[in-house]
Amino acid sequence: MFKKFKKAFIDSFKNILSFKGRINPFEYFVFLCVFLIIYSLLVFIVKKMTNNEPGLYHILFIILLFLVGFIPSTTRRLHDRDKSGWWLFAVLFIGNMGPKVIAFVSVICFFVYLLLPSIPKNNRFGKYKK
């Protein structure tokens, strides 16, 4: 189990900035969990360094760091389901223009969609990998 986790971790972080290719559900959620832990540690460190009052530049840096990792990996996960990365844009931005209930439901449905298994064939975004 540890070897599978380690391989998923290395494979997902190797292409952290790439929008090309596919990433299976296990690799995606290993990446997401580790990335959120690192993100939380950075938030904690910034808060301690700034006496719990981080400035606007600190907050923007942390948000930018999160988006730099989150957007490409989620796009590759969508590619694994044979969908374009623009679906992420639709959920994050267009889904949040309406009432908060609709935004909440759209984000939950989107993450459930990301949990679905890979399309078990080659597609326009790359080869299928188990």
C-alpha positions in Angstrom: 0.0 0.0 0.0 2.8 2.4 0.9 4.5 1.8 -2.5 1.3 2.6 -4.3 0.9 5.8 -2.3 4.5 6.8 -2.8 4.2 6.2 -6.6 1.0 8.2 -6.8 2.6 11.0 -4.8 5.7 11.2 -7.0 3.7 10.9 -10.3 1.2 13.6 -9.3 3.9 16.1 -8.1 6.2 15.4 -11.0 3.7 17.1 -13.4 2.3 19.7 -10.9 2.3 22.5 -13.5 1.2 20.5 -16.5 -2.2 20.7 -18.0 -1.5 17.8 -20.4 -2.2 14.2 -19.8 -4.4 12.3 -17.3 -4.3 11.5 -13.6 -6.4 8.7 -12.1 -8.6 9.2 -9.0 -6.2 7.7 -6.5 -3.3 9.9 -7.7 -5.5 13.0 -7.7 -6.7 12.6 -4.2 -3.2 11.7 -2.9 -2.0 14.9 -4.5 -4.9 16.9 -3.1 -4.4 15.6 0.5 -0.7 16.2 0.5 -1.1 19.6 -1.2 -3.7 20.6 1.3 -1.4 19.6 4.2 1.4 21.7 2.7 -1.0 24.6 2.1 -2.2 24.4 5.7 1.3 24.5 7.0 2.1 27.5 4.9 -1.0 29.3 6.2 0.0 28.4 9.8 3.6 29.7 9.2 2.4 32.9 7.7 0.0 33.5 10.5 2.8 32.9 13.1 5.2 35.2 11.3 2.7 38.0 11.1 1.2 37.6 14.6 -2.2 36.2 13.2 -2.7 39.3 11.0 -1.4 38.3 7.6 -1.4 41.2 5.1 -3.0 41.2 1.7 0.3 40.2 -0.1 0.6 37.1 2.2 -3.0 36.0 1.5 -2.6 36.6 -2.3 0.6 34.6 -2.3 -1.1 31.7 -0.5 -4.1 31.7 -2.8 -1.9 31.9 -5.8 0.2 28.9 -4.6 -3.0 26.9 -4.0 -4.4 27.7 -7.5 -1.1 26.9 -9.2 -1.3 23.4 -7.9 -5.0 22.8 -7.9 -6.0 24.0 -11.3 -3.6 21.8 -13.4 -4.1 18.7 -11.4 -7.9 19.0 -11.5 -7.7 19.7 -15.3 -5.7 16.5 -15.7 -8.3 14.6 -13.6 -11.1 16.0 -15.9 -9.0 14.8 -18.9 -9.1 11.3 -17.4 -12.9 11.5 -17.5 -12.6 12.7 -21.1 -13.8 16.2 -20.3 -12.1 19.6 -21.0 -10.5 21.6 -18.2 -13.0 24.4 -18.9 -15.5 22.4 -16.7 -13.4 23.6 -13.7 -13.9 27.2 -14.8 -17.6 26.6 -15.1 -17.9 25.2 -11.6 -15.7 27.6 -9.8 -16.8 30.8 -11.5 -20.1 30.5 -13.2 -21.5 28.2 -10.5 -20.7 30.8 -7.9 -22.6 33.6 -9.6 -26.0 32.4 -8.3 -27.3 31.8 -4.8 -24.9 30.2 -2.3 -27.0 27.0 -2.2 -26.5 26.4 -5.9 -22.8 27.1 -5.6 -22.5 24.6 -2.8 -24.4 21.9 -4.6 -22.4 22.5 -7.8 -19.1 22.1 -6.0 -20.2 19.0 -4.2 -21.5 17.4 -7.4 -18.2 18.4 -9.2 -16.1 16.6 -6.5 -18.3 13.6 -6.6 -17.8 13.6 -10.4 -14.0 13.6 -9.8 -14.4 10.5 -7.6 -15.8 8.5 -10.5 -13.4 5.9 -12.0 -11.3 6.6 -15.1 -12.6 6.1 -18.6 -10.9 2.7 -19.3 -9.7 3.5 -22.8 -7.4 6.0 -24.6 -8.9 9.3 -25.2 -8.0 12.7 -26.8 -5.9 13.6 -23.7 -3.7 10.6 -23.5 -3.4 6.9 -22.9 -5.3 5.0 -20.2 -3.2 4.0 -17.2 -4.4 1.7 -14.5 
